[in-house]
Amino acid sequence: MEDFNSETDSDYTSYWRDWFISSRGNEYFCEIDEDYLTDRFNLTGLNTEVEYYQYALDLVTDVFDLDCDDDMRERIEKSARQLYGLVHARYIVTTRGLAKMVDKFKKGEFGKCPRVMCDQHPLLPMGQSDIPNVSSVKLYCAKCEDLYNPKSTRHAAVDGAYFGTSFHNILFQVFPQLVPLKSTRRYEPKSFGFRVHAYAALQRWQDDKRDEMRIRLRRAGVDSGFEEDDDEDFDEPDEVDMDAENLDNPLNDPRVNRTTV
């Protein structure tokens, strides 16, 4: 709100949406059309989720004229931001909303994938829950199909519900030409130019997963059947778990001589 400290109240209310979109940390949002905001059908159910709903709506649609103190104004402002975010999640799955987000996507305004093998493929914002105040916004890469945290702490504070869990999937269904080709390139660990033995990598992965499981079981207070090893911070297996999965995959049987497989 620093940008409006020197402005009058009329200036503040007249340009609320412009101020919100241009504020630092709100770069992921697109501008919602006024006719969409004023259509009550698009706001169905939000009056029960947003405090001071009517005042917040008036502020977002630039018709706010309530004479109130600073404390009340701050509460209404907070509700207006929440209302705009919840409406935004609905708007970006419409035809016009998708078009605006695709334009930002093509320009890379949401960031680029940090994974080297993705060659800086553009990201899309998404939420892991449609319920507000559950999780912050994440960035989705369609090339590696993984999620990443935003680099900026300002973006990391944005609620993921303001983008929803379906937006990125709907966008690629409407614009299938934007779905990237899956790369077959993978990082190959090498030592002095020679590739590391595949089973050695598998063994390290299995050992790490086993150690993680031991730690989780110990923290949960579950009797895992392991005894404490004096040299490690986790439990060692007391006996071999010969379940069906281990029998089907001999690499999971710790009795196998791993140096000869």
C-alpha positions as CSV (number, residue, x, y, z in Angstrom):
1,M,0.0,0.0,0.0
2,E,3.0,2.2,0.0
3,D,2.3,3.4,-3.6
4,F,-0.9,5.1,-2.3
5,N,0.3,6.8,0.8
6,S,0.5,10.1,-1.0
7,E,-2.8,9.7,-2.9
8,T,-6.3,10.7,-1.9
9,D,-8.9,8.1,-0.9
10,S,-10.7,8.7,-4.3
11,D,-7.5,7.9,-6.2
12,Y,-7.0,4.8,-4.0
13,T,-10.4,3.4,-4.7
14,S,-10.5,4.4,-8.3
15,Y,-7.4,2.3,-9.1
16,W,-7.6,-0.5,-6.7
17,R,-7.3,-3.3,-9.2
18,D,-4.5,-1.5,-11.1
19,W,-2.7,-1.1,-7.8
20,F,-3.2,-4.8,-6.8
21,I,-1.9,-6.2,-10.1
22,S,1.1,-3.9,-10.2
23,S,2.1,-4.5,-6.5
24,R,5.3,-6.4,-5.8
25,G,4.5,-10.1,-5.2
26,N,1.3,-10.1,-7.3
27,E,3.0,-10.6,-10.7
28,Y,1.3,-14.1,-11.0
29,F,-2.2,-12.5,-11.1
30,C,-3.9,-11.4,-14.3
31,E,-6.5,-8.6,-14.4
32,I,-10.1,-9.8,-14.0
33,D,-12.6,-8.2,-16.4
34,E,-15.0,-5.8,-14.7
35,D,-18.0,-7.5,-16.2
36,Y,-16.9,-10.8,-14.7
37,L,-16.6,-9.2,-11.3
38,T,-20.0,-7.6,-11.4
39,D,-21.8,-10.8,-12.5
40,R,-23.2,-12.2,-9.2
41,F,-23.3,-15.7,-10.7
42,N,-19.5,-15.7,-10.8
43,L,-19.3,-14.8,-7.1
44,T,-21.7,-17.6,-5.9
45,G,-20.7,-18.8,-2.4
46,L,-18.0,-16.3,-1.8
47,N,-20.1,-14.2,0.6
48,T,-19.7,-16.9,3.2
49,E,-15.9,-17.2,2.8
50,V,-14.9,-13.6,2.8
51,E,-15.3,-11.2,5.7
52,Y,-16.9,-7.9,4.9
53,Y,-17.8,-9.3,1.6
54,Q,-19.9,-6.5,0.3
55,Y,-17.4,-3.8,1.3
56,A,-14.6,-5.8,-0.2
57,L,-16.5,-6.2,-3.5
58,D,-17.2,-2.5,-3.6
59,L,-13.5,-1.8,-3.1
60,V,-12.5,-4.2,-5.9
61,T,-15.1,-2.8,-8.3
62,D,-14.1,0.8,-7.5
63,V,-17.4,1.9,-5.9
64,F,-16.2,1.9,-2.3
65,D,-17.3,5.1,-0.5
66,L,-17.5,4.1,3.2
67,D,-16.1,6.6,5.6
68,C,-14.3,4.4,8.1
69,D,-11.2,4.5,10.3
70,D,-7.8,3.0,9.4
71,D,-8.3,-0.2,11.3
72,M,-11.6,-1.0,9.5
73,R,-10.1,0.1,6.2
74,E,-7.2,-2.4,6.7
75,R,-9.6,-5.2,7.4
76,I,-11.7,-4.4,4.3
77,E,-8.5,-4.2,2.3
78,K,-7.4,-7.7,3.5
79,S,-10.9,-9.1,2.6
80,A,-10.7,-7.4,-0.8
81,R,-7.4,-9.2,-1.6
82,Q,-8.8,-12.5,-0.5
83,L,-12.0,-11.9,-2.6
84,Y,-9.9,-11.0,-5.7
85,G,-7.8,-14.1,-5.3
86,L,-10.8,-16.5,-5.0
87,V,-12.5,-14.9,-8.0
88,H,-9.2,-15.1,-9.8
89,A,-9.1,-18.9,-9.4
90,R,-12.5,-19.0,-11.1
91,Y,-11.6,-16.5,-13.8
92,I,-8.4,-18.1,-15.1
93,V,-10.3,-21.2,-16.2
94,T,-12.6,-19.2,-18.5
95,T,-11.7,-18.5,-22.1
96,R,-10.5,-14.9,-21.5
97,G,-8.7,-15.8,-18.3
98,L,-6.9,-18.7,-20.0
99,A,-5.8,-16.4,-22.8
100,K,-4.3,-13.9,-20.4
101,M,-2.5,-16.5,-18.5
102,V,-1.2,-18.1,-21.7
103,D,0.2,-14.8,-22.7
104,K,2.1,-14.5,-19.4
105,F,3.2,-18.1,-19.7
106,K,4.7,-17.6,-23.1
107,K,6.6,-14.5,-21.8
108,G,8.0,-16.6,-18.9
109,E,6.5,-14.2,-16.3
110,F,6.0,-17.1,-13.9
111,G,9.6,-18.1,-14.0
112,K,11.6,-20.9,-15.7
113,C,12.2,-24.5,-14.6
114,P,15.4,-24.8,-12.5
115,R,16.0,-28.3,-13.7
116,V,18.9,-28.3,-16.1
117,M,17.4,-30.9,-18.4
118,C,14.2,-28.8,-18.9
119,D,16.2,-26.1,-20.7
120,Q,14.5,-23.3,-18.8
121,H,11.0,-24.3,-19.8
122,P,8.4,-21.8,-18.5
123,L,6.4,-22.6,-15.4
124,L,2.8,-22.2,-14.4
125,P,1.4,-21.3,-11.0
126,M,-0.9,-23.8,-9.3
127,G,-2.3,-24.6,-5.9
128,Q,-2.2,-27.9,-4.0
129,S,-5.6,-27.1,-2.5
130,D,-8.7,-25.2,-3.5
131,I,-9.3,-24.2,0.2
132,P,-7.7,-20.9,1.2
133,N,-4.9,-20.8,3.8
134,V,-3.9,-24.4,3.3
135,S,-0.8,-24.1,1.1
136,S,1.1,-21.4,-0.8
137,V,1.4,-21.2,-4.6
138,K,3.7,-23.7,-6.4
139,L,5.1,-23.6,-9.9
140,Y,4.5,-26.5,-12.2
141,C,6.8,-27.6,-15.1
142,A,5.0,-29.4,-17.8
143,K,8.2,-30.9,-19.1
144,C,9.4,-32.7,-16.0
145,E,5.9,-32.7,-14.5
146,D,7.3,-31.6,-11.1
147,L,6.5,-28.8,-8.7
148,Y,8.9,-26.1,-7.4
149,N,8.7,-23.3,-4.9
150,P,8.9,-19.7,-6.1
151,K,12.3,-18.1,-5.9
152,S,10.9,-14.9,-4.4
153,T,9.6,-14.9,-0.8
154,R,7.0,-12.4,-2.0
155,H,5.5,-15.0,-4.4
156,A,5.9,-17.8,-1.8
157,A,3.5,-16.0,0.4
158,V,0.7,-16.0,-2.2
159,D,-2.1,-18.5,-1.4
160,G,-2.3,-21.5,-3.8
161,A,-6.1,-21.4,-3.7
162,Y,-6.0,-18.2,-5.8
163,F,-4.9,-20.4,-8.7
164,G,-6.6,-23.7,-7.9
165,T,-5.6,-27.3,-8.5
166,S,-7.1,-27.6,-12.0
167,F,-6.0,-24.5,-13.8
168,H,-2.7,-25.9,-15.3
169,N,-4.4,-29.1,-16.4
170,I,-7.3,-27.2,-18.1
171,L,-4.9,-24.8,-19.8
172,F,-3.0,-27.7,-21.5
173,Q,-6.3,-29.4,-22.5
174,V,-7.5,-26.2,-24.2
175,F,-4.1,-25.4,-25.7
176,P,-2.6,-28.9,-26.4
177,Q,0.1,-27.3,-28.6
178,L,1.7,-25.9,-25.5
179,V,2.3,-29.4,-24.1
180,P,6.1,-29.9,-24.4
181,L,7.7,-33.0,-25.8
182,K,9.0,-35.3,-23.1
183,S,12.8,-35.4,-23.0
184,T,14.6,-38.8,-22.8
185,R,17.8,-37.1,-21.6
186,R,18.8,-38.0,-18.0
187,Y,21.8,-37.1,-15.9
188,E,24.3,-40.0,-15.9
189,P,26.7,-40.0,-13.0
190,K,30.3,-40.6,-14.2
191,S,33.7,-41.1,-12.5
192,F,36.7,-40.2,-14.6
193,G,34.5,-40.3,-17.7
194,F,33.1,-43.7,-17.0
195,R,29.4,-44.2,-16.1
196,V,28.8,-45.3,-12.6
197,H,27.5,-48.9,-12.4
198,A,23.7,-48.8,-12.6
199,Y,23.3,-51.2,-9.7
200,A,25.5,-49.1,-7.5
201,A,23.1,-46.2,-8.0
202,L,20.2,-48.5,-7.3
203,Q,21.9,-49.7,-4.1
204,R,22.4,-46.2,-2.9
205,W,18.8,-45.3,-3.5
206,Q,17.6,-48.4,-1.7
207,D,19.9,-47.7,1.3
208,D,18.7,-44.1,1.5
209,K,15.1,-45.2,1.4
210,R,15.7,-47.8,4.1
211,D,17.4,-45.3,6.3
212,E,14.5,-42.8,5.9
213,M,12.0,-45.5,6.8
214,R,14.0,-46.4,9.9
215,I,14.0,-42.8,11.0
216,R,10.3,-42.3,10.3
217,L,9.4,-45.4,12.2
218,R,11.5,-44.5,15.2
219,R,10.1,-41.0,15.3
220,A,6.6,-42.4,15.1
221,G,7.3,-44.7,18.0
222,V,6.5,-47.8,15.9
223,D,8.2,-51.1,16.7
224,S,10.0,-51.7,13.5
225,G,11.8,-54.9,14.5
226,F,15.2,-53.2,14.1
227,E,17.9,-53.0,16.7
228,E,20.0,-49.9,17.3
229,D,23.4,-49.9,15.6
230,D,26.2,-48.3,17.7
231,D,27.7,-46.7,14.6
232,E,24.6,-45.2,13.1
233,D,21.7,-42.9,14.1
234,F,19.1,-45.3,12.8
235,D,17.9,-48.9,13.4
236,E,19.4,-51.9,11.8
237,P,17.1,-54.7,10.5
238,D,16.8,-57.6,12.9
239,E,15.5,-60.0,10.3
240,V,14.8,-60.1,6.6
241,D,11.3,-59.2,5.5
242,M,10.6,-61.8,2.9
243,D,7.2,-60.5,1.7
244,A,5.9,-61.0,-1.8
245,E,7.4,-57.8,-3.1
246,N,10.9,-58.8,-2.0
247,L,10.5,-62.3,-3.5
248,D,9.5,-60.8,-6.8
249,N,12.5,-58.5,-6.8
250,P,15.7,-60.2,-5.7
251,L,17.4,-56.8,-5.6
252,N,15.3,-56.0,-2.5
253,D,16.6,-59.1,-0.7
254,P,19.5,-57.9,1.5
255,R,20.8,-61.4,1.6
256,V,21.8,-61.2,-2.0
257,N,25.5,-60.6,-2.6
258,R,25.2,-57.2,-4.2
259,T,28.8,-57.3,-5.4
260,T,28.1,-60.2,-7.7
261,V,24.6,-59.4,-9.1
